[in-house]
Amino acid sequence: MNVIQEWLGSLGTAFLHLLIQPYYYIAIIFIALYYRRQVALERKLIHVKLHSWGQETWRTVWSGLVMGLVVSIAAILLGVSLSGTAVACIWVVSIVLSLLRVRYLCFAYSIGLLGVIQFILSFFPDALHGGTVGNITTAIREMDIPALLVLAALLHMAEALLARWQGAKLATPLFLKGKRGMVVGGYQLQAFWPLPLFLLIPSGAGTDLPWQPLLGGGLGIVSLPVIIGFSEMTQGMLPGRKAARTSGRLLMYSIVLLGLSLLAAWWSPLTLLAALAAMVLHEGLSWYSALEERSISPIFVHPPRGRKVLAVLPGSPGQELGILPGEILLKVNGILLTDATQLHEALRMNPAFCKLEVQNREGESKYLQSPIYDGDHHQLGIILVPETDGAVTAEAKPSSIFSIIAMKTGTRSRHLPNGRLKRNKATEAKKESAEG
């Protein structure tokens, strides 16, 4: 009973230590900056925000807290422990890799790379023993790589579940430059979660950390904040389907990595294989997803009849009517849509009421009607797929850590051969109206 009370007290103290150390808050600030950048990107492309950076930050914080507790319990039950020097090495390698690409801010890459370095150092047992370099190499030699890879596998299981649970809700609609230079619609699915972990650590290693382990004797408990996340971009799938596929592949990856890591803990010669698999298989997921996207046709393009819906604003009349991304607006107040500007013109025919004919994703027509009130979005909150000659597009690549910190949206304006900015028909119509 005393042991249980001691552990519960230690967990409570570890949680308090998490709250008073700056690392968890740095993770939250980074995530808040990302969602602020996401809102800026939405305003740049569609002139309205679909997400609230404050709400999305809060959503990821509390869900990350819940998942962090689940991962911590699983790690403790599996007996995963790590030293203070291991924590320092993992974070340093992760930060360096994240400067190359933000998706490299991932324990699979950092732990896998450290496992490969440890294997190489095993061929030089008498080399690099003095000074700072010697301390670093000694720390790498003493790392329990299989245990760390088990932790990486558990974190990717959590990532898979969060991607399935929240991935589609966090998706951002994009205007992208497609094949043959035409503009198409798409979605970016990129999300991060701060996870507070409570892990076992040798009590003697506490002096290597900026916080102390809590239990006396052989092992203590330490709070360790980490960031997990995923990044995908799609032109050929709905956000929900893309998130589900990504989640399933991440789950399979984590199961394979967990199995290899447990086998490596039982038979150490498999450690190198597990470390390489952590990096190669994870990179393979990204390459396969990109290859899959190139092999399928974009779905967010306009058909000959009607205009396709890219997104619908939350709380708008369009959402209340049940209009979904991927559906087609055929007629508005009896007018067949063949151009995006016709939607606004058709709604102005009756400022108080509208009738819509919508083709759902299965190709069946549905007939909707709704009153229009003052303050409603001028297009019922419906964001249409861009016209093929759209003026502003986003870069078809994941965000970098520098663009997130600097709030760079990565959008670009398209120009005609003579250097003039390309304007879409809606922009030209507004200009002509103003001149008239």
URKA-V450300 format. One record per residue. N is the residue number from 1. BURIAL is b if it has 9 or more other C-alpha atoms within 8 Angstrom, else e. Layout:
N:BURIAL
N:BURIAL
This chain:
1:e
2:e
3:e
4:e
5:e
6:e
7:b
8:e
9:e
10:b
11:b
12:e
13:b
14:b
15:b
16:e
17:b
18:b
19:e
20:e
21:e
22:e
23:e
24:b
25:e
26:e
27:b
28:b
29:e
30:b
31:b
32:b
33:b
34:b
35:b
36:b
37:b
38:b
39:b
40:b
41:b
42:b
43:b
44:b
45:b
46:e
47:e
48:e
49:b
50:b
51:e
52:b
53:b
54:e
55:e
56:b
57:b
58:e
59:e
60:b
61:b
62:e
63:b
64:b
65:b
66:e
67:b
68:b
69:b
70:e
71:b
72:b
73:e
74:b
75:b
76:b
77:e
78:e
79:e
80:b
81:b
82:b
83:b
84:b
85:b
86:b
87:b
88:b
89:b
90:b
91:b
92:e
93:b
94:b
95:b
96:e
97:b
98:b
99:b
100:e
101:b
102:b
103:b
104:b
105:b
106:b
107:b
108:b
109:b
110:b
111:b
112:b
113:b
114:b
115:b
116:b
117:b
118:b
119:b
120:e
121:b
122:e
123:e
124:e
125:e
126:e
127:e
128:e
129:b
130:e
131:e
132:e
133:b
134:b
135:b
136:e
137:b
138:b
139:b
140:b
141:b
142:e
143:b
144:e
145:b
146:b
147:b
148:b
149:b
150:b
151:b
152:b
153:b
154:b
155:b
156:b
157:b
158:b
159:b
160:b
161:b
162:b
163:b
164:b
165:e
166:e
167:b
168:b
169:e
170:b
171:b
172:b
173:b
174:b
175:b
176:b
177:b
178:e
179:e
180:e
181:e
182:b
183:b
184:b
185:b
186:b
187:b
188:b
189:b
190:b
191:b
192:b
193:b
194:b
195:b
196:b
197:b
198:b
199:b
200:b
201:b
202:b
203:b
204:e
205:b
206:b
207:b
208:e
209:b
210:e
211:e
212:e
213:b
214:b
215:b
216:e
217:e
218:e
219:b
220:b
221:b
222:b
223:b
224:b
225:b
226:b
227:b
228:b
229:b
230:b
231:b
232:b
233:b
234:b
235:b
236:b
237:b
238:b
239:b
240:e
241:e
242:b
243:b
244:b
245:e
246:b
247:b
248:b
249:b
250:b
251:b
252:e
253:b
254:b
255:b
256:e
257:b
258:b
259:e
260:b
261:b
262:b
263:b
264:b
265:b
266:e
267:e
268:e
269:e
270:b
271:b
272:b
273:e
274:b
275:b
276:b
277:b
278:b
279:b
280:e
281:b
282:b
283:e
284:e
285:b
286:e
287:e
288:e
289:b
290:e
291:e
292:e
293:b
294:e
295:e
296:e
297:e
298:b
299:b
300:b
301:b
302:b
303:e
304:e
305:b
306:b
307:b
308:b
309:b
310:b
311:b
312:b
313:b
314:e
315:e
316:b
317:b
318:b
319:b
320:e
321:b
322:e
323:b
324:b
325:b
326:b
327:b
328:b
329:b
330:b
331:b
332:b
333:b
334:e
335:e
336:b
337:b
338:b
339:e
340:b
341:e
342:b
343:b
344:b
345:e
346:b
347:b
348:e
349:e
350:b
351:e
352:e
353:b
354:b
355:b
356:b
357:b
358:b
359:b
360:b
361:e
362:e
363:e
364:e
365:e
366:e
367:e
368:b
369:b
370:b
371:e
372:b
373:e
374:e
375:e
376:b
377:e
378:e
379:b
380:b
381:b
382:b
383:b
384:b
385:b
386:b
387:b
388:e
389:b
390:b
391:b
392:b
393:b
394:b
395:b
396:e
397:e
398:b
399:e
400:b
401:b
402:e
403:b
404:b
405:b
406:e
407:b
408:e
409:b
410:e
411:b
412:e
413:b
414:b
415:b
416:e
417:e
418:e
419:e
420:e
421:b
422:b
423:b
424:b
425:e
426:e
427:e
428:b
429:e
430:e
431:e
432:e
433:e
434:e
435:e
436:e
